[in-house]
């Protein structure tokens, strides 16, 4: 057999049953990505034949490509460089993490003019989780969103392209598995079929008899140390309730054993043959039942010493606090509102699944190449678990295919390390899409009961929240998410009487974890509904009701109980501007579709405040050095997964050092580079790691001026950086000359910077929607979407706009479509994309994005974070718009037609 791929002939023969995707990747065509293995996401798209037809290569048996021409992203441009569609995606920056981009470009390149008139249908087979699709549409329309020619020292605040862009659009950017390693072994995991059981015996004999199997690893082979999969700078934030492999399983999908074999097929067959005896234990699926007196205990052998609030009550964490007297305030309020809201489980659905590679190098260092947001914290955990010196563990990531908080965990690296150490061979573990759903983490489902009151003038008198958070079988992020959900959500409002009661409860279901927004979206839907309901009773506009009550500079930002952290400041304040911007945009003339009387139209808004850094410290180190060619090497620890930090860090350094971004060579997310970085989560990539980069660049700029002053024997104060020179009067010394001078003196010019994550600032977002709801069917149309954001000085307007659009799109998915369904036994029943409605091109409205004009006194060059918070107010604003349209308050997203219809039918017939 032979295959023509990208104009070249390959004589290799595929294995029996092998799909085209894996065959192409084994031949080195790494631009063909694995996102679902079910034809649902389009990441594996290739073109077949001369009249290019886009196909999902995961569905095509490899042998069927014999005699046909196959074009992957690497061959799209032929010998002429970039194909016009690749260039269009570069010009529009139609990507973020880039994992979907190759497939998206190939599909777009195949479209004819007729197909371009209905992009919703044409692109229905390609999913993007990051962008919100506007930038992809811009690419198809030929729009140029980037600024290319920027003078030296003027990069910050400009719409510069991502440095990895050319490689992303050509399929050359390397992700976790885009490499070939000789002698690689493959890991497959046997997972529990039971929600709660004790393992009483293993019989490995049949599994070990499978040809090619090297090891079957169980809890007997793994360290028994208790850990949390959650990764934080401070370990005390999470309970110690998890083992690498345990003799008790607490949810369907928990890993029971790891098989290491020559091939995935052999490992899968060994998993099928491995015999496990279980003693079934009582399972708790409902959190209300789990915390009821007398309920079975899920972690009976844990204590408060394991940082669990009350193991015997199945409480991973709890909090209670009150300022003032809420009950008395409610009793005397002019208007009150009380209701219970429910939020549901949603999946991160990053297109690159969790996974990694691990090996021991010749010096005995354990290397782990993984898809993570937290390489440094993962190295520390592996060092502790396996009792290895820190310098004997290296964790690094290439480009990461999406995160959204789901990769602030250690779900695979511990198994990879165990297998590599046990076998002495390089090993690979790549989770399937089903495993992502059943065995990683989700957003925390919450029940939120709210009571609120206001006086006759519209001033809030009382706010009370009672939150029940379902943390699932393990408490990774249980406490921090619960505390966060009860913090900024009410701290943004001035109110003399506030009370919170929060419970994070264990159940025998898939664990919850870190997810974009980190608890705030779940409580905001209740709080922002209460603000609207009180405003409606008083006849006050939703905008004015919020203006009457939001905090302003000088006001304390308070939520009970009193915090031990007092480092949150008003580095800048643009919430008032955000409200004004959204109100003006919503009132402005816009297209009004012709709708029948069956359609009810309404507007809704919601706001959010978020601390720019998590509490208790978030650390970042940066190093920068002048090279012989006058350019600079910048080393940072933070990871790039579509959050844009690799772009912004170069902009910060180039601006500070009076050079251009192409002169900044970036190394990142590798513990071997030295230093430390807590990780790319909590929106810290710019605000914390960016501050470290700025500090390092400022110090190096000082050193450059000092070196020139020393050579000229002049006052350093007379020296300045200008267009890649140090100047003092008429004297000029280029960076190349400075590098030569430093080399001759044996004193390289390099500097370090550090940021400790304190003090912190606050960011703000306001979302507005206009919707139409069909009272006869429950169908919902979004007629207008507007978001205003206070990001300080916007480091990269194009990129920041993309973060807002992507956050809105992802949040709309959760508010309208996405829902993980768990049955009465605790089993996830829709563990694939086709049964879990991710927003596609046709589902996402275009969002108008506005930025407040502020400059943060704490953030680097006046900037602050803006990747997490755009998600937070979306469901709340949508709920308010639906209530305004229908007069019905729906309290449990997703707002699907079948969920809306019964109440609409009762009211309207």
C-alpha positions in Angstrom: 0.0 0.0 0.0 1.1 3.6 -0.5 -0.4 6.9 0.4 0.0 10.4 -1.1 0.1 12.9 1.7 0.9 16.5 1.1 2.3 15.7 -2.3 4.7 13.0 -1.0 4.3 9.2 -1.3 4.5 7.1 1.9 4.8 3.3 1.5 3.8 2.5 5.1 0.9 0.2 5.7 -1.6 1.0 8.4 -2.4 -1.5 11.2 -5.6 -3.4 11.0 -8.5 -1.2 12.2 -6.3 2.0 12.4 -8.0 5.3 11.7 -6.5 7.8 9.3 -5.9 10.3 12.2 -3.5 8.1 14.1 -1.8 6.9 10.9 -1.1 10.4 9.8 0.3 11.4 13.3 2.5 8.3 13.3 3.9 9.6 10.0 4.8 12.9 11.7 1.8 15.0 10.6 1.1 16.4 14.1 -1.1 19.2 12.8 -3.9 16.5 12.7 -5.2 16.7 16.3 -7.2 14.3 18.5 -10.1 16.1 20.3 -12.9 13.5 20.5 -12.3 10.4 18.4 -15.9 10.5 17.4 -16.1 13.0 14.6 -17.7 15.6 16.8 -15.0 18.4 17.1 -13.2 18.7 13.8 -9.7 19.0 15.2 -8.6 16.1 13.1 -9.9 17.5 9.8 -8.0 16.8 6.6 -8.8 17.3 2.9 -9.3 14.4 0.5 -8.7 14.5 -3.2 -8.1 17.3 -5.7 -11.5 18.8 -5.2 -10.9 19.3 -1.5 -13.5 17.7 0.8 -12.9 18.2 4.5 -13.3 15.0 6.4 -12.8 14.0 10.1 -9.9 11.7 9.9 -10.8 10.0 13.1 -13.8 8.4 11.3 -11.9 7.3 8.2 -10.2 3.9 8.2 -6.7 4.6 7.1 -6.7 1.9 4.3 -9.5 3.8 2.6 -7.2 6.7 1.9 -5.1 4.5 -0.4 -5.0 5.9 -3.9 -6.4 9.3 -2.8 -4.6 12.5 -2.1 -4.6 13.6 1.5 -3.8 17.2 2.6 -3.1 18.1 6.1 -2.5 21.6 7.5 1.2 21.2 6.9 0.7 20.7 3.2 -2.1 23.2 2.6 0.3 26.0 1.4 2.3 23.6 -0.8 5.8 24.9 -1.6 4.6 28.5 -1.7 4.5 29.1 2.1 1.2 30.1 3.7 -2.1 29.3 2.0 -4.3 32.4 1.7 -6.6 31.0 4.4 -3.6 30.5 6.7 -2.6 34.1 6.2 -6.2 35.2 6.7 -6.2 33.5 10.1 -2.9 35.2 11.0 -4.2 38.6 9.9 -7.4 38.2 11.9 -5.8 36.2 14.7 -8.6 33.7 14.4 -7.3 31.4 17.2 -6.4 31.4 20.9 -5.1 28.1 22.2 -4.9 27.0 18.6 -5.7 23.3 19.1 -8.7 23.5 16.8 -7.1 25.9 14.3 -5.6 23.4 11.8 -9.0 21.7 11.3 -10.8 25.0 11.2 -8.5 26.4 8.5 -8.8 23.3 6.4 -12.6 23.4 6.5 -12.6 27.2 5.8 -10.2 26.7 2.9 -12.6 24.2 1.3 -15.7 26.4 1.4 -17.2 27.7 -1.9 -19.1 31.0 -2.1 -22.5 29.3 -1.6 -21.3 27.7 1.6 -19.9 31.0 2.9 -23.4 32.4 2.9 -24.3 30.1 5.7 -21.3 29.7 7.9 -23.4 28.2 10.7 -24.1 25.2 8.6 -20.6 25.2 6.9 -18.7 25.1 10.2 -21.0 22.9 12.2 -18.4 20.2 12.3 -15.7 22.3 13.8 -15.7 23.3 17.4 -13.7 26.1 18.9 -13.8 26.4 22.7 -11.7 29.6 23.0 -12.5 32.3 20.6 -16.3 32.8 20.5 -15.9 32.5 16.7 -15.9 36.2 15.8 -12.2 36.2 14.9 -12.8 33.1 12.8 -15.5 34.9 10.9 -13.2 37.9 10.5 -10.6 35.6 8.9 -13.2 34.4 6.4 -14.2 38.0 5.7 -10.6 39.0 5.1 -10.4 41.4 8.1 -7.0 42.4 9.5 -7.1 42.8 13.2 -3.3 43.0 13.9 -1.0 45.9 14.0 2.3 44.9 12.4 4.5 47.9 12.3 5.1 49.2 15.9 8.0 51.4 16.7 10.6 50.3 19.3 9.3 50.8 22.9 5.7 51.2 21.9 4.4 47.6 22.0 2.3 47.8 25.1 -1.4 48.6 24.5 -1.2 47.6 20.8 -2.9 44.8 19.0 0.1 42.7 18.2 -0.1 39.1 16.9 0.7 36.1 19.0 4.3 35.0 18.5 3.3 31.4 17.9 0.8 32.4 15.2 2.8 31.4 12.1 3.4 28.0 13.6 -0.2 27.6 14.8 -1.7 28.2 11.4 0.8 26.0 9.6 0.4 23.1 12.1 4.0 23.4 13.4 3.2 24.5 16.9 3.9 21.6 19.2 1.4 20.4 21.8 1.9 17.7 24.4 1.9 14.7 22.2 3.4 16.2 19.1 6.6 14.3 19.4 8.0 10.9 18.8 10.0 8.9 21.4 11.7 5.6 20.8 10.7 2.7 23.0 7.5 4.4 24.2 5.1 2.4 26.4 1.4 3.2 26.6 -0.8 3.5 29.7 -4.4 2.6 30.0 -6.5 2.9 33.1 -9.1 0.5 34.5 -11.8 2.5 36.1 -14.4 1.7 38.7 -17.9 0.6 37.6 -19.2 1.3 41.1 -20.0 4.6 42.8 -18.6 3.4 46.1 -16.8 0.1 46.8 -13.8 -1.4 48.6 -11.4 -3.4 46.5 -10.9 -6.7 48.1 -8.7 -8.6 45.6 -6.9 -8.4 42.3 -6.1 -11.2 39.9 -3.5 -9.9 37.5 -2.6 -13.2 35.8 -4.8 -12.9 32.7 -3.9 -9.2 32.2 -0.1 -9.9 32.5 -0.5 -12.7 29.9 -1.5 -10.3 27.2 1.5 -10.0 24.8 3.3 -6.7 25.2 2.1 -5.9 28.7 4.9 -4.8 31.0 3.2 -3.9 34.2 -0.2 -3.8 36.0 0.0 -1.2 38.7 -2.5 -1.1 41.6 -2.7 0.6 45.0 -0.3 -2.0 46.2 2.4 -0.6 43.9 1.8 3.1 44.5 2.8 5.4 47.4 -0.1 5.5 49.9 0.4 9.2 50.8 -2.7 11.3 50.9 -2.8 14.2 48.5 -5.1 16.5 46.7 -5.3 16.7 42.9 -5.8 20.4 43.2 -2.7 22.6 42.8 -2.3 25.7 44.9 0.7 27.6 46.1 -0.4 26.8 49.6 -1.2 23.2 50.2 -3.5 24.0 53.1 -6.1 25.3 50.7 -7.2 21.7 49.8 -7.9 18.6 51.8 -5.7 15.6 51.8 -8.3 13.0 50.7 -6.9 11.4 47.6 -4.4 8.6 46.7 -2.7 7.9 43.4 -4.5 4.5 43.4 -6.8 3.6 46.3 -8.3 0.5 47.7 -11.6 2.3 48.0 -13.3 3.8 45.0 -15.7 6.7 45.5 -17.2 7.4 42.1 -17.9 5.7 38.8 -14.8 6.3 36.7 -12.2 6.5 39.5 -9.0 4.8 38.4 -8.5 1.3 39.8 -5.3 0.2 38.1 -2.9 1.2 35.4 -1.7 -1.1 32.7 1.6 -0.3 30.9 2.1 -2.0 27.5 3.8 -1.7 24.2 0.6 -0.5 22.6 -2.7 1.1 23.6 -4.5 -1.9 22.2 -2.5 -4.3 24.4 -3.1 -2.1 27.4 -6.8 -1.9 26.8 -7.1 -5.7 26.4 -5.2 -6.2 29.7 -7.7 -3.8 31.4 -10.5 -6.0 30.1 -8.8 -9.1 31.5 -7.9 -7.7 34.9 -10.1 -9.2 37.6 -11.1 -7.1 40.5 -13.3 -8.1 43.5 -15.3 -5.3 45.1 -17.2 -5.0 48.3 -20.0 -2.6 47.5 -20.6 0.3 49.9 -23.5 2.7 50.2 -23.4 5.5 47.6 -24.6 9.0 48.1 -25.5 10.9 44.9 -27.5 13.8 46.3 -25.6 16.4 48.5 -28.7 17.2 50.6 -28.8 13.5 51.6 -25.0 13.3 52.0 -25.0 16.0 54.7 -28.1 14.7 56.5 -27.7 13.2 60.0 -26.9 9.5 59.9 -25.8 9.5 56.3 -23.0 7.0 55.3 -19.6 8.5 55.6 -17.7 8.8 52.3 -14.2 9.4 53.9 -14.5 7.6 57.3 -10.8 7.3 57.9 -10.1 11.0 57.3 -10.0 13.6 60.1 -9.7 17.4 60.4 -5.9 16.8 60.3 -6.4 16.0 56.6 -7.9 19.6 56.3 -11.5 18.3 56.0 -14.0 20.4 57.8 -16.1 17.5 59.2 -15.6 14.1 57.6 -18.4 12.5 59.7 -20.9 14.9 58.1 -19.4 14.6 54.6 -18.4 18.3 54.8 -15.2 19.0 52.9 -15.5 22.7 53.9 -17.9 25.1 55.4 -18.2 28.7 56.3 -20.5 31.0 58.3 -20.5 34.7 59.0 -22.7 37.7 59.5 -22.3 41.5 59.6 -25.1 43.4 61.3 -28.5 41.7 61.8 -29.9 40.3 58.6 -33.2 39.0 60.1 -34.0 42.4 61.7 -33.1 44.2 58.5 -35.3 42.0 56.3 -38.2 42.5 58.7 -38.1 46.3 58.3 -37.2 46.5 54.6 -39.6 48.2 52.2 -39.2 45.3 49.7 -37.7 41.8 50.0 -36.9 38.9 47.7 -36.3 35.3 48.5 -35.7 32.3 46.1 -33.6 29.2 45.6 -31.4 28.8 42.5 -29.6 25.8 41.2 -26.6 25.5 38.9 -25.5 22.4 37.2 -22.3 20.5 36.2 -20.5 21.6 33.1 -17.3 20.3 31.6 -14.3 22.3 30.7 -14.2 20.6 27.3 -10.7 21.8 26.4 -10.0 20.2 23.1 -6.7 18.8 24.2 -7.5 16.2 26.8 -5.4 15.6 29.9 -2.3 13.6 29.3 1.4 13.5 29.2 4.7 11.7 28.6 7.3 10.7 31.2 10.8 9.3 31.1 14.0 9.1 33.0 17.0 10.7 31.3 20.6 9.6 31.5 21.2 11.7 34.6 18.3 10.1 36.4 16.0 13.1 36.2 12.3 12.3 35.9 11.0 14.3 33.0 7.2 14.9 32.6 5.9 16.6 29.5 2.3 17.4 30.2 -0.8 19.5 29.4 -0.9 21.6 32.5 -1.5 25.1 33.8 0.8 24.4 36.8 4.1 22.8 35.9 6.0 24.1 39.0 3.4 23.0 41.5 3.2 19.6 39.8 6.9 19.2 40.1 6.7 20.0 43.8 3.9 17.4 44.3 5.8 14.7 42.4 8.9 15.4 44.4 6.9 15.0 47.7 5.0 11.9 46.6 7.9 9.9 45.3 10.5 11.3 47.7 12.7 12.7 44.9 14.9 15.7 45.2 13.4 18.7 43.4 16.4 18.8 41.0 15.6 15.3 40.0 12.1 16.2 38.7 11.4 18.3 35.6 7.9 19.2 34.6 7.3 21.2 31.4 4.6 21.9 28.9 4.6 22.8 25.3 1.7 24.8 24.0 -1.4 23.7 25.9 -4.7 23.0 24.1 -7.0 24.9 26.4 -7.4 24.8 30.2 -10.2 26.9 31.7 -9.1 25.8 35.2 -9.4 22.1 34.5 -5.6 21.7 34.2 -5.0 23.3 37.6 -5.0 19.7 38.7 -2.8 16.7 38.8 -4.9 13.9 37.2 -2.3 12.1 35.1 1.2 13.2 36.1 1.3 11.0 39.2 0.4 7.9 37.2 2.9 8.8 34.5 5.7 9.2 37.1 4.7 5.9 38.8 4.8 4.0 35.5 8.1 5.6 34.4 9.8 4.9 37.7 8.5 1.3 37.9 9.4 0.3 34.3 12.4 2.6 33.6 10.9 3.2 30.2 9.3 6.3 28.6 5.5 6.2 29.0 2.5 7.9 27.6 -1.0 8.5 29.0 -3.6 10.3 27.0 -7.1 10.5 28.3 -10.0 9.8 26.0 -12.9 12.3 25.7 -15.1 9.9 27.7 -12.5 9.9 30.4 -12.5 13.7 30.5 -16.2 13.6 31.3 -16.3 10.7 33.8 -12.9 11.0 35.5 -11.4 14.5 35.7 -13.4 17.4 37.2 -16.4 19.6 36.5 -17.8 22.9 37.6 -19.3 22.7 41.1 -23.0 22.3 41.0 -24.6 24.6 43.7 -27.9 25.2 45.3 -28.0 28.9 46.3 -30.8 30.3 48.5 -30.9 34.0 48.7 -32.8 36.6 50.8 -32.4 40.3 50.0 -34.0 43.5 51.1 -34.0 47.2 50.2 -35.4 50.4 51.5 -37.9 52.6 49.7 -35.0 54.6 48.1 -33.5 51.4 46.6 -30.6 51.1 49.1 -29.8 47.5 50.0 -30.6 46.7 53.6 -29.8 42.9 53.7 -28.1 40.2 51.7 -28.2 36.6 52.8 -26.8 33.6 51.0 -27.0 29.9 51.9 -24.9 27.8 49.5 -24.7 24.1 49.2 -21.8 23.1 46.8 -21.5 19.5 45.5 -17.7 18.8 45.5 -18.2 15.2 44.4 -16.1 12.3 45.7 -13.0 14.4 46.5 -12.4 17.9 47.8 -10.1 19.3 45.2 -10.9 23.1 45.2 -13.9 22.5 47.4 -13.1 25.2 50.0 -11.6 27.9 47.8 -14.4 27.7 45.3 -17.1 27.9 48.0 -15.3 30.8 49.7 -14.8 32.6 46.4 -18.5 32.2 45.5 -19.4 34.0 48.7 -16.8 36.7 48.5 -16.7 39.3 45.6 -20.2 38.4 44.6 -21.6 40.3 47.6 -18.5 42.4 48.4 -19.3 44.5 45.3 -22.5 45.8 46.9 -22.6 48.2 49.9 -25.0 46.7 52.4 -24.9 47.0 56.2 -26.3 43.6 56.9 -24.8 40.5 55.2 -24.9 36.8 56.1 -23.4 33.8 54.4 -23.6 30.1 55.2 -21.7 27.7 52.9 -21.3 24.0 52.7 -19.1 22.0 50.3 -20.4 18.4 50.5 -18.9 15.1 49.4 -21.0 12.8 47.2 -20.2 9.6 45.3 -20.1 11.5 42.0 -17.3 12.7 39.6 -15.3 15.3 41.5 -15.8 19.0 40.9 -12.8 21.3 40.6 -11.5 24.6 39.4 -13.5 26.1 36.5 -13.5 29.5 34.9 -15.1 31.9 37.3 -14.3 29.7 40.3 -17.7 29.7 41.9 -18.8 33.3 41.2 -21.2 32.5 38.2 -23.1 30.1 40.4 -23.9 32.7 43.1 -24.2 35.7 40.8 -27.2 34.2 39.0 -29.1 34.5 42.4 -27.6 37.8 43.6 -28.1 39.6 40.3 -31.7 38.2 40.0 -32.4 39.6 43.5 -31.1 43.0 42.5 -33.4 43.1 39.5 -36.4 41.8 41.5 -36.0 44.5 44.2 -35.6 47.1 41.5 -38.7 45.9 39.8 -40.7 46.1 43.0 -39.5 49.7 43.6 -39.9 50.9 40.0 -36.2 51.6 39.7 -34.2 50.7 36.6 -31.8 47.8 36.9 -28.9 50.2 36.0 -29.8 52.8 38.7 -30.5 50.1 41.3 -26.9 48.9 40.8 -25.5 52.5 40.8 -27.2 53.1 44.1 -25.5 50.2 45.7 -22.2 49.3 44.1 -18.9 49.9 46.0 -16.8 52.9 45.0 -13.2 53.8 45.8 -13.0 54.3 49.5 -15.8 51.9 50.3 -14.8 48.7 52.1 -15.3 45.5 50.0 -16.9 43.3 52.6 -18.2 39.8 52.7 -18.6 37.8 55.9 -16.9 36.2 57.8 -14.0 38.7 58.1 -11.1 37.8 55.9 -7.6 37.3 57.2 -6.3 38.9 54.0 -6.5 42.6 53.7 -4.5 43.3 50.6 -7.3 43.9 48.0 -7.2 47.5 46.9 -8.8 49.7 44.3 -5.8 49.7 42.0 -8.2 51.2 39.5 -12.0 51.5 39.2 -14.1 51.4 36.1 -17.4 49.7 37.2 -19.3 53.0 36.8 -18.0 53.3 33.3 -18.9 49.7 32.5 -22.5 50.3 33.6 -22.6 53.5 31.4 -21.1 51.7 28.4 -23.5 48.8 28.5 -26.6 51.1 29.1 -25.7 53.3 26.1 -25.0 50.3 23.9 -28.2 48.6 24.8 -30.2 51.8 24.2 -28.5 52.5 20.9 -30.3 51.7 17.6 -29.5 48.3 16.3 -31.0 45.7 14.0 -34.4 44.6 15.1 -35.5 41.3 13.4 -39.1 41.0 12.4 -40.7 38.7 14.9 -44.3 37.4 15.3 -46.4 38.3 18.4 -45.4 34.9 19.8 -42.0 36.3 20.6 -41.5 38.2 23.9 -38.6 40.6 24.0 -36.7 41.6 27.1 -33.4 43.1 28.3 -31.2 42.0 31.2 -27.9 43.0 32.8 -25.6 41.7 35.5 -22.2 42.8 36.9 -19.3 41.2 38.5 -16.2 42.1 40.5 -13.2 39.8 40.8 -9.9 40.0 42.7 -7.1 40.1 40.2 -5.1 37.4 42.2 -6.1 34.5 44.4 -5.4 35.1 48.1 -2.4 33.9 50.2 0.3 34.5 47.6 0.8 33.8 44.0 4.5 33.8 43.0 6.2 34.4 39.7 9.9 34.7 38.7 11.2 36.1 35.5 14.7 36.4 34.0 15.8 38.4 31.1 19.3 38.7 29.5 20.9 40.7 26.7 22.1 38.6 23.8 25.1 39.3 21.5 22.8 40.3 18.7 21.2 43.0 20.8 18.0 41.0 21.4 16.8 39.5 24.7 16.1 36.1 26.1 13.1 36.3 28.4 12.3 33.3 30.7 9.0 32.9 32.5 7.3 30.0 34.2 3.7 30.7 33.2 2.1 28.5 30.5 0.4 29.5 27.3 -3.0 27.8 26.6 -4.8 30.5 24.7 -4.7 33.1 27.5 -2.3 35.2 25.5 0.5 35.6 28.1 3.2 34.8 25.7 2.2 37.9 23.6 1.7 40.2 26.6 5.0 39.3 28.3 7.0 40.2 25.1 5.0 43.5 24.9 5.9 44.3 28.5 9.6 43.6 28.0 9.8 45.3 24.6 8.2 48.5 25.9 10.4 48.7 29.0 13.6 48.0 27.0 12.8 50.3 24.1 12.9 47.5 21.6 10.4 45.6 19.4 8.7 42.3 20.3 10.5 40.4 17.6 13.7 41.1 19.6 12.3 39.3 22.6 12.8 35.5 22.5 10.6 33.8 25.0 11.1 30.6 27.0 8.4 29.5 29.3 6.6 26.8 31.4 9.6 24.6 32.1 10.9 23.9 35.6 14.4 23.2 34.1 14.7 26.9 33.4 14.9 27.8 37.1 12.9 30.1 39.2 9.3 29.4 40.3 5.8 30.2 39.0 2.7 29.3 40.9 0.8 28.8 37.7 -1.5 30.2 35.0 -4.7 30.3 36.9 -6.8 32.9 38.8 -6.1 35.3 35.9 -2.5 35.7 37.2 -0.7 35.4 33.9 -0.6 39.1 33.3 -1.1 40.6 36.7 1.4 38.5 38.6 3.7 36.9 36.1 3.6 40.1 34.0 4.7 42.1 37.0 7.7 39.8 37.4 8.6 40.3 33.7 8.2 44.1 34.1 10.4 44.1 37.2 13.1 42.1 35.5 13.0 44.4 32.4 13.1 47.5 34.6 16.2 46.2 36.4 17.9 45.2 33.1 17.1 48.7 31.7 18.8 50.2 34.7 21.8 47.9 34.2 22.0 48.9 30.5 22.1 52.6 31.4 24.7 51.9 34.1 26.9 50.0 31.7 26.8 52.8 29.1 27.4 55.4 31.8 30.4 53.5 33.0 31.9 53.3 29.6 31.2 57.0 29.0 32.2 58.1 32.5 29.0 60.1 32.8 26.1 60.3 35.2 23.7 57.4 34.8 20.8 59.8 35.3 21.7 61.4 31.9 21.3 58.1 30.1 18.0 56.8 28.6 16.9 53.9 26.4 15.8 54.8 22.9 15.1 52.7 19.9 17.6 49.9 20.9 20.2 52.3 22.0 21.4 53.9 25.2 21.6 57.6 24.6 23.1 60.5 26.6 23.1 63.8 24.8 24.7 63.1 21.4 26.3 59.9 22.5 24.7 56.6 21.4 25.6 53.0 22.2 23.6 50.2 20.6 22.5 47.1 22.5 24.9 45.1 20.3 27.8 47.3 21.4 26.7 46.9 25.0 26.5 43.2 24.7 30.0 43.1 23.3 31.3 45.4 26.1 29.7 43.2 28.7 31.2 40.0 27.2 34.7 41.6 27.1 34.3 42.4 30.8 33.0 39.0 31.7 29.9 40.6 33.1 26.8 39.4 31.2 23.9 41.9 31.3 21.0 39.9 32.8 18.4 40.6 35.5 15.7 38.9 37.5 12.2 40.0 38.6 9.7 38.6 41.1 6.1 39.1 42.0 4.5 37.8 45.1 0.9 38.4 44.1 0.2 41.1 46.7 -1.2 43.7 46.9 -4.2 42.7 44.7 -6.5 44.8 42.7 -10.1 44.3 41.4 -11.5 43.9 37.9 -15.1 44.6 36.8 -17.4 43.4 34.0 -21.0 44.2 33.1 -22.9 42.1 30.6 -26.1 43.0 28.8 -28.5 40.9 26.7 -31.6 41.5 24.7 -33.5 38.3 24.1 -36.6 37.1 22.4 -38.5 34.1 23.9 -41.2 32.3 22.0 -44.0 31.8 24.5 -45.4 28.9 22.5 -42.3 26.8 22.2 -39.7 28.1 24.7 -37.2 28.8 21.9 -34.8 31.7 22.8 -33.0 34.0 20.5 -30.2 36.4 21.6 -30.8 39.7 19.8 -28.0 41.6 21.3 -25.0 40.9 23.5 -22.8 43.6 25.1 -20.0 43.4 27.6 -18.0 46.2 29.1 -14.8 45.3 31.0 -12.4 47.2 33.2 -9.0 45.7 32.4 -7.0 48.7 33.4 -4.7 49.7 30.5 -5.5 47.1 28.0 -2.2 45.4 27.1 -3.4 44.1 23.8 -6.9 45.3 22.7 -7.4 42.7 20.0 -6.4 39.8 22.3 -8.3 41.1 25.3 -11.5 41.5 23.2 -11.0 37.8 22.2 -10.8 36.8 25.8 -14.1 38.6 26.5 -15.8 37.1 23.5 -14.5 33.6 24.3 -15.7 33.9 28.0 -19.1 35.0 26.9 -19.4 32.1 24.4 -18.3 29.5 26.9 -20.7 30.9 29.5 -23.6 31.0 27.0 -22.9 27.3 26.4 -23.3 26.6 30.1 -26.4 28.9 30.4 -28.2 27.5 27.3 -27.0 24.1 26.3 -24.3 22.3 28.2 -25.2 20.0 31.1 -23.6 16.9 32.4 -26.3 14.4 33.2 -25.7 12.0 36.1 -28.1 9.2 36.7 -29.4 7.8 40.0 -26.4 5.5 40.3 -23.9 8.4 39.9 -23.0 7.6 36.3 -22.3 10.3 33.7 -24.7 9.4 30.9 -23.6 11.9 28.2 -19.8 11.5 28.2 -19.2 12.6 24.6 -19.5 15.8 22.7 -22.5 14.8 20.5 -24.6 14.3 23.6 -23.2 17.4 25.3 -24.0 20.5 23.3 -20.9 22.6 23.0 -21.6 26.0 21.3 -20.8 25.9 17.6 -20.5 28.8 15.2 -24.3 29.1 14.7 -25.0 29.1 18.4 -22.9 32.1 19.4 -24.1 35.7 18.9 -21.5 38.4 18.2 -20.8 40.3 21.4 -20.0 44.1 21.4 -17.0 44.6 23.6 -16.2 47.9 25.3 -13.3 48.8 27.7 -13.4 51.2 30.6 -10.6 53.8 30.5 -8.6 53.2 33.6 -5.0 52.6 34.6 -4.2 50.2 37.5 -1.7 51.5 40.0 -0.7 47.9 41.0 -0.7 45.9 37.7 2.2 46.0 35.2 2.1 49.2 33.1 -1.4 49.8 34.4 -2.9 46.5 33.3 -5.0 44.0 35.2 -6.4 40.6 34.5 -9.2 39.9 32.1 -9.4 36.2 31.1 -11.6 34.7 33.7 -14.1 37.3 34.7 -15.9 37.8 31.3 -17.6 34.4 32.0 -19.0 35.4 35.3 -22.0 37.7 34.7 -23.3 36.0 31.5 -25.8 33.4 33.0 -27.1 36.0 35.4 -27.7 38.7 32.7 -29.4 36.1 30.5 -31.7 35.0 33.4 -32.6 38.7 34.0 -33.3 39.2 30.3 -35.6 36.1 30.1 -37.4 37.3 33.3 -37.9 40.8 31.7 -39.3 39.3 28.5 -41.6 36.7 30.1 -42.3 37.9 33.6 -41.2 34.5 34.9 -38.1 34.0 37.0 -36.4 30.9 35.9 -34.0 29.7 38.6 -32.1 26.7 37.1 -30.1 26.9 33.9 -29.5 25.7 31.3 -32.4 27.7 29.8 -33.4 25.1 27.3 -36.7 25.3 25.5 -38.1 22.3 27.2 -37.2 23.8 30.6 -38.9 27.1 29.7 -41.9 25.7 28.0 -43.9 24.4 31.0 -43.9 27.7 32.9 -44.6 29.6 29.7 -47.5 27.3 28.9 -49.0 27.8 32.3 -48.8 31.5 32.0 -49.7 32.1 28.3 -51.5 28.9 27.4 
